[in-house]
């Protein structure tokens, strides 16, 4: 069953053709692993990668990590076979590249049902084309299996002819639109990759920007990015203690028959108390993930 509070801070792509990488992933601290059959796999290795990934998922051993298989597009030579194999492997989700229409999601759902994918296997959608961003709401509402948007910022920037600038200003409208749609329908939203994986300072800044926008996490291209990503997307101790104080203040006000509380000179209403409770749920989920 889909859990919106499950940690999805660090979402690491792993090449499906690399058996050693698939094994190594079992010891990494990423919240989510995307076992990739698409961009990370050469055309001559597609079939072998499909078998490797299917066997790895069915064998298990990935602990509490969420496991996602990214297939090739259904309109490619490998897409249908990828989807059939993914349904049999029964990962937590199947990631669809270049999602840009309700029909595409509807077809995926019908095929998953036909090939016996369990009800627990979700659909995740790569939002990486202008048409996909434009049709984000149609995509989001096309299937109850669809639970997450994953931003494909490299492809999107290329299609938009956008310049690769530090603040990502050309991409912000697309990111914000997809985030708005995701939040409107109770979905997860994962930001795109940061290509310069050796630039830890720049990556931390990008994670902070993503978190400030409201994303749940980021996709990663290298294990060295996991620690920074997990730290930025987790509430720090000060934030957690403030949330607890907000809840106490609001509950004490309610006991007195008052509708609002005041904490450190700021009003605490029901919406603030509920946000604080949600933050603590996420905090506890992260702690459970790490133990």
Backbone torsions as a table, in degrees:
resi	resn	phi	psi	omega
1	UNK	NA	139.6	-178.1
2	UNK	-66.3	129.5	178.9
3	UNK	-118.4	107.2	-177.8
4	UNK	-66.9	-16.6	-178.5
5	UNK	-96.0	-1.8	178.1
6	UNK	-62.2	135.4	-178.9
7	UNK	-61.5	129.3	175.6
8	UNK	-138.5	46.1	-177.6
9	UNK	-72.1	-52.2	-176.7
10	UNK	-111.5	119.4	-175.3
11	UNK	-122.7	97.5	-168.5
12	UNK	-96.2	125.4	172.1
13	UNK	-75.4	132.4	175.0
14	UNK	-123.8	128.9	-179.5
15	UNK	-64.9	123.6	-176.0
16	UNK	-69.5	-13.0	-179.3
17	UNK	-90.6	-2.0	-174.8
18	UNK	-108.8	99.9	-176.8
19	UNK	-62.2	-37.9	180.0
20	UNK	-65.1	-39.4	179.0
21	UNK	-65.8	-40.0	179.5
22	UNK	-64.0	-35.2	177.7
23	UNK	-74.2	-42.5	179.9
24	UNK	-60.8	-33.0	-177.2
25	UNK	-59.5	-23.2	-179.4
26	UNK	-65.2	-19.9	-179.5
27	UNK	-108.3	6.9	-178.7
28	UNK	-89.3	155.0	-175.0
29	UNK	-90.8	17.6	177.8
30	UNK	-69.3	143.0	177.0
31	UNK	-72.8	-35.7	-176.6
32	UNK	-133.2	140.6	173.6
33	UNK	-117.0	124.9	172.8
34	UNK	-100.8	108.2	177.8
35	UNK	-84.8	110.9	-163.5
36	UNK	-96.5	126.4	173.6
37	UNK	-106.1	-3.5	-173.5
38	UNK	-99.5	-103.0	-169.4
39	UNK	-60.8	-32.6	-174.4
40	UNK	-81.3	-0.5	-174.5
41	UNK	-120.8	128.0	178.2
42	UNK	-66.5	150.6	-178.9
43	UNK	-53.1	-37.2	-177.5
44	UNK	-74.6	-10.8	-177.1
45	UNK	-109.5	4.3	-173.8
46	UNK	-59.2	-46.8	-176.1
47	UNK	-66.8	-45.8	179.5
48	UNK	-63.1	-39.6	179.1
49	UNK	-63.0	-40.0	178.9
50	UNK	-58.0	-44.3	179.7
51	UNK	-67.0	-42.1	179.5
52	UNK	-59.5	-48.5	-177.5
53	UNK	-65.7	-44.8	180.0
54	UNK	-59.1	-45.9	-179.6
55	UNK	-66.1	-38.9	-179.7
56	UNK	-64.5	-43.3	-179.1
57	UNK	-66.2	-43.4	-178.9
58	UNK	-69.2	-31.1	178.7
59	UNK	-73.1	-28.8	177.7
60	UNK	76.1	-155.3	-179.1
61	UNK	95.3	7.5	-177.5
62	UNK	-95.4	8.3	174.0
63	UNK	62.0	-134.0	-175.3
64	UNK	-85.7	-1.7	-178.9
65	UNK	-66.5	142.5	174.6
66	UNK	-80.9	132.8	-174.9
67	UNK	-111.8	124.8	-178.1
68	UNK	-125.4	136.8	174.0
69	UNK	-107.1	121.8	173.3
70	UNK	-93.3	119.4	-179.0
71	UNK	-94.3	168.0	170.0
72	UNK	-76.1	158.5	-179.4
73	UNK	-57.5	144.4	-178.3
74	UNK	-63.6	-17.9	178.8
75	UNK	-91.7	8.9	177.9
76	UNK	-102.4	174.2	-178.8
77	UNK	-65.1	-25.0	-173.2
78	UNK	-108.1	-11.1	-171.2
79	UNK	-59.9	-47.6	-177.0
80	UNK	-64.4	-42.9	178.3
81	UNK	-66.6	-37.5	175.9
82	UNK	-60.0	-46.1	-177.3
83	UNK	-65.3	-41.3	179.5
84	UNK	-61.2	-44.5	-179.8
85	UNK	-68.0	-39.1	178.9
86	UNK	-64.4	-38.7	177.8
87	UNK	-61.2	-41.4	179.7
88	UNK	-69.3	-34.5	-179.7
89	UNK	-72.3	-27.0	176.3
90	UNK	59.4	58.1	173.8
91	UNK	-73.2	178.9	175.4
92	UNK	-66.9	-33.1	179.9
93	UNK	-155.2	157.8	172.6
94	UNK	-116.3	125.5	-176.1
95	UNK	-96.7	123.2	-176.2
96	UNK	-98.8	121.4	179.2
97	UNK	-74.5	151.3	173.4
98	UNK	47.6	50.7	176.1
99	UNK	-71.6	125.1	-176.9
100	UNK	-148.6	12.8	176.2
101	UNK	-157.1	155.5	175.2
102	UNK	-63.9	-35.7	-179.2
103	UNK	-61.4	-38.5	179.7
104	UNK	-63.9	-43.3	179.1
105	UNK	-69.5	-40.6	178.4
106	UNK	-61.5	-41.3	177.5
107	UNK	-63.1	-42.3	179.1
108	UNK	-61.2	-45.6	179.2
109	UNK	-60.7	-45.5	-179.3
110	UNK	-61.4	-41.5	179.5
111	UNK	-68.2	-37.8	177.4
112	UNK	-63.5	-42.2	176.7
113	UNK	-62.6	-42.1	-177.7
114	UNK	-65.8	-35.7	-176.9
115	UNK	-95.0	12.3	170.4
116	UNK	77.6	25.8	175.4
117	UNK	-63.8	133.5	179.8
118	UNK	-63.4	155.5	-179.0
119	UNK	-60.2	-23.8	-178.3
120	UNK	-76.2	-15.2	179.3
121	UNK	-80.2	117.2	-176.6
122	UNK	-87.9	168.6	167.8
123	UNK	-107.2	130.1	169.0
124	UNK	-111.8	145.6	-174.2
125	UNK	-119.5	126.9	171.9
126	UNK	-77.5	121.0	177.1
127	UNK	-101.9	95.6	-169.4
128	UNK	-141.9	15.1	175.7
129	UNK	-132.8	154.0	176.0
130	UNK	-57.1	-39.4	-180.0
131	UNK	-66.8	-37.7	177.5
132	UNK	-62.9	-44.6	178.0
133	UNK	-63.1	-43.7	179.8
134	UNK	-59.8	-37.5	-176.8
135	UNK	-100.7	22.7	-173.4
136	UNK	-55.4	-40.8	-178.9
137	UNK	-68.0	-39.0	177.0
138	UNK	-62.8	-41.3	178.0
139	UNK	-63.0	-46.0	-174.7
140	UNK	-62.1	-31.8	-174.2
141	UNK	-101.5	11.6	-174.5
142	UNK	-82.4	-19.3	-177.0
143	UNK	-158.1	141.9	175.8
144	UNK	-73.3	-15.1	175.2
145	UNK	-74.3	-22.2	-175.4
146	UNK	-76.4	119.5	-173.9
147	UNK	-128.8	-5.2	-175.7
148	UNK	-151.1	142.4	167.5
149	UNK	-103.1	132.6	173.8
150	UNK	-118.0	117.4	-176.5
151	UNK	-76.2	128.5	174.3
152	UNK	-102.7	80.6	-168.4
153	UNK	-72.0	-28.0	178.3
154	UNK	-65.5	-51.3	179.6
155	UNK	-65.0	-39.6	-178.7
156	UNK	-63.9	-44.5	179.2
157	UNK	-61.4	-39.6	179.2
158	UNK	-63.6	-46.3	-178.4
159	UNK	-67.4	-32.3	179.0
160	UNK	-79.5	-10.6	-173.5
161	UNK	60.3	35.0	-177.9
162	UNK	-83.5	146.0	174.6
163	UNK	-77.0	144.7	179.8
164	UNK	-85.8	86.1	-178.8
165	UNK	-104.5	157.7	-170.5
166	UNK	-59.8	-41.2	-176.0
167	UNK	-86.2	-0.9	178.8
168	UNK	57.2	27.4	-177.6
169	UNK	-51.9	-39.8	180.0
170	UNK	-64.0	-23.1	-177.3
171	UNK	-95.6	-15.7	-173.9
172	UNK	-56.3	-43.5	178.6
173	UNK	-57.9	-41.7	179.6
174	UNK	-68.4	-43.2	178.4
175	UNK	-61.3	-45.9	-177.8
176	UNK	-65.8	-38.3	-179.8
177	UNK	-64.8	-47.1	179.7
178	UNK	-65.4	-37.0	176.7
179	UNK	-64.4	-42.2	178.4
180	UNK	-60.0	-44.6	179.0
181	UNK	-65.0	-45.7	-179.5
182	UNK	-58.7	-45.5	-179.4
183	UNK	-68.7	-31.8	179.6
184	UNK	-65.3	-27.4	-175.7
185	UNK	-117.6	20.9	173.0
186	UNK	67.9	30.5	-177.6
187	UNK	-101.1	163.3	173.1
188	UNK	-83.1	147.6	176.9
189	UNK	-131.0	120.4	-178.0
190	UNK	-114.5	127.2	-180.0
191	UNK	-76.3	165.5	-176.2
192	UNK	-78.5	-177.5	-172.9
193	UNK	-80.6	162.4	171.1
194	UNK	-114.4	114.7	-167.4
195	UNK	-72.1	-33.3	-176.0
196	UNK	-83.5	77.0	-169.6
197	UNK	-68.8	-14.5	176.4
198	UNK	-87.6	-8.2	-179.8
199	UNK	-91.0	82.3	-174.3
200	UNK	-67.1	-36.8	-180.0
201	UNK	-67.1	-46.3	178.0
202	UNK	-63.7	-36.8	179.0
203	UNK	-66.0	-41.3	178.3
204	UNK	-61.6	-40.1	177.1
205	UNK	-63.4	-41.3	179.3
206	UNK	-66.2	-39.8	176.5
207	UNK	-61.0	-42.1	179.2
208	UNK	-63.0	-41.8	176.3
209	UNK	-60.4	-45.4	179.5
210	UNK	-60.0	-45.3	-179.8
211	UNK	-64.8	-40.7	179.8
212	UNK	-64.1	-35.7	177.6
213	UNK	-67.0	-31.6	178.8
214	UNK	122.3	5.0	-179.2
215	UNK	-68.8	152.8	179.0
216	UNK	-78.8	-25.2	-178.2
217	UNK	-178.9	-171.3	179.9
218	UNK	-131.5	148.6	168.6
219	UNK	-78.7	145.5	-174.2
220	UNK	-125.6	151.5	178.7
221	UNK	-111.0	-3.6	-178.2
222	UNK	-151.1	140.6	-179.7
223	UNK	-58.5	-25.4	-179.2
224	UNK	-64.2	-15.0	-179.3
225	UNK	-87.5	-10.0	-171.0
226	UNK	-63.5	-50.0	-173.0
227	UNK	-60.1	-47.9	179.1
228	UNK	-60.8	-44.6	-178.1
229	UNK	-62.0	-45.8	-179.9
230	UNK	-61.7	-38.1	-179.1
231	UNK	-67.9	-48.0	-176.2
232	UNK	-64.4	-39.8	-174.8
233	UNK	-87.5	3.2	175.7
234	UNK	-102.9	141.5	175.6
235	UNK	-65.0	134.7	179.6
236	UNK	-80.3	173.9	-174.4
237	UNK	-60.9	-39.7	-179.7
238	UNK	-63.1	-41.8	179.4
239	UNK	-65.8	-40.2	179.6
240	UNK	-64.2	-45.3	-179.5
241	UNK	-65.8	-36.4	177.7
242	UNK	-65.7	-39.5	177.8
243	UNK	-61.8	-43.0	178.4
244	UNK	-62.4	-40.3	179.5
245	UNK	-66.0	-38.8	177.2
246	UNK	-61.0	-44.3	-179.6
247	UNK	-63.6	-45.1	179.3
248	UNK	-61.2	-45.3	-178.1
249	UNK	-63.0	-42.0	-178.9
250	UNK	-68.3	-42.0	180.0
251	UNK	-65.9	-37.7	177.0
252	UNK	-65.8	-37.8	177.5
253	UNK	-64.9	-40.6	179.3
254	UNK	-63.9	-39.3	178.6
255	UNK	-61.4	-26.5	178.4
256	UNK	-89.8	2.1	-178.5
257	UNK	80.7	17.7	-179.2
258	UNK	-102.9	144.1	-175.6
259	UNK	-85.6	-18.4	-179.5
260	UNK	-135.3	159.3	175.5
261	UNK	-123.1	167.6	175.1
262	UNK	-125.9	126.6	179.3
263	UNK	-130.7	120.8	-179.8
264	UNK	54.0	38.2	177.2
265	UNK	79.4	8.0	-179.9
266	UNK	-120.4	142.8	178.7
267	UNK	-71.1	138.9	173.9
268	UNK	-119.7	110.5	177.9
269	UNK	-103.4	-178.8	-179.1
270	UNK	-58.1	-39.6	-177.9
271	UNK	-64.6	-34.6	177.4
272	UNK	-70.0	-39.5	179.3
273	UNK	-65.2	-39.9	179.5
274	UNK	-68.1	-39.5	176.4
275	UNK	-61.9	-38.9	178.7
276	UNK	-65.9	-40.2	177.2
277	UNK	-62.9	-42.8	179.0
278	UNK	-62.6	-39.5	178.3
279	UNK	-62.0	-41.4	179.2
280	UNK	-67.7	-34.1	174.9
281	UNK	-61.6	-45.1	178.3
282	UNK	-63.7	-41.9	179.2
283	UNK	-60.2	-46.1	-179.8
284	UNK	-67.6	-34.3	176.8
285	UNK	-65.4	-38.3	177.5
286	UNK	-65.6	-44.5	179.0
287	UNK	-60.8	-40.6	179.3
288	UNK	-66.7	-33.9	179.3
289	UNK	-65.9	-35.2	-172.3
290	UNK	-91.0	-2.4	179.2
291	UNK	-101.2	NA	NA
